[in-house]
Amino acid sequence: MEAFALHALGDDWERQSRKLSGPRAADCGRVGVRGSPTAATECALKAFREGKPFRVRYDLPGIDSDISAGLVYTPEGKLYRLNFDGDPSGGQGGTSWSRQRVGKAACPLPFQIYIDRDSHLNCK
């Protein structure tokens, strides 16, 4: 049941990023741990430069659960960094429907976005 719900509804990162970015946002994708981030990063950077809402997510290597981070730009012009931990207690690894957590941090004004050493779009 838990796996079905995660697949059908998405995890907390997906739900929160969709809510923040709105229905017309550019979905720049989700980059797997070993995936190439180039296209997703370029998509998000282009949308940001054009003042359009977007969301982009990068999976990160985790020890005992799924983790990821990304940026969301809202229609109201707010930029957030979202961090995801699929199971902060470790549990069975992967993502727990009931224990997953998303942290949301507003990027400081004026926005300073950059491409980090892993080719991920980030803010400081």
N, C-alpha and C positions, 0 to 999 in steps of 0.2 A: 504494500500500500504506500509506504513512504517513498519508494523509488518512483512509483507511478505519479504521485503528487508532485514530486520535484520535476519530473519530466513534463508533466502537463501544465503546471503553473509557473515553473521556474523557481529558482532559489531567491532568497531575500535580496541579493544584489540585483538580480534581474527586475524584480518587482519594484524595488525602490528607485532604480535608475529610470525605469519606464515612467514612473509617477513624476519624478523630478523633471525629466527631459520633455515630457509631453508627447502626444501622438504624432507630431510632425517632425520630430527630431531625426537627425541622421543616426542610424544605428551603424556605427563604424565597426562593430563586430567584437568578437571574443577571440583572443589569441591564446592558443594552447601553450603549455610550458615549453615545448620545443618548436613551436610555430614561429613563422616569420612575422614580426610586428609591423613591417614596413607599410603595407597597404592600410591597415587600421590606423596607424599613427598619422599617415598622410591625410586620410579621410577626416580625422578629428581636427587636425591642424587647419585644414582647408575650411571646415565648417566654422571653427572658432574665428578665423580671420575674416570670414564673411558675416559674422555675428549671428550664425544659425545654431540652434540647439543641437546637441549631439550627446552620444554616450559611447565610451570605448572601454573595454575590459581586457586585462592581461592576467592570465593564470600564472601563478608563481610556484616554484617547487615547495612542497610542504612535507613535513615529517610524518604527521599522523592525521592530517585532514586536508581537504581542498582549501587553498587560499588563493586570493586574487586581489587586484587593486585596479582602479581606473578612474577616469574623469567623467563628469557629467556637467554639461553646460545647459542651463535652463532658459526657457523663453523670456524670463525676466532679467536675464543677463547675470545670473549668479553661477559661479563655478565651484564645484565640489569635487573632492577626492573621496572615493568610497573604497573602504578596505573590507574584505570578506574573509571570514574564517568559517569553514563548513562544520566544524565541531571543536570549539575551544577546549573541551575536556579530553580530546583525543579519541575517545571511544573506539569505534571500529574503523576509523579512517573515513575518507570521503566526506559526504555532507549529510548531516542529520537534519531532518525536518524540524525537530523541536529545539535543537541546541545551536543551530547556525546563527551567526551574528554579523551585522554590517555596521561599520563605523563610518560616520559622515563628518567630514571636516571642510569648512569653507576655505577656499583659497583666498589669501589676503589680497586686499586692494593696494595698489593697482595690480591687476593680474600679471604674473610673470610665468608664462608657460615655457617649458623647455623639453627637449628630447634627451632622456637620460642615457647612461652608458649601455643599457639594454635595448635602446631604441623605442622605449615607452614614452608616451607623452605624460608629463608631470607638471606640477605647479609648485611655486615656492613663494 
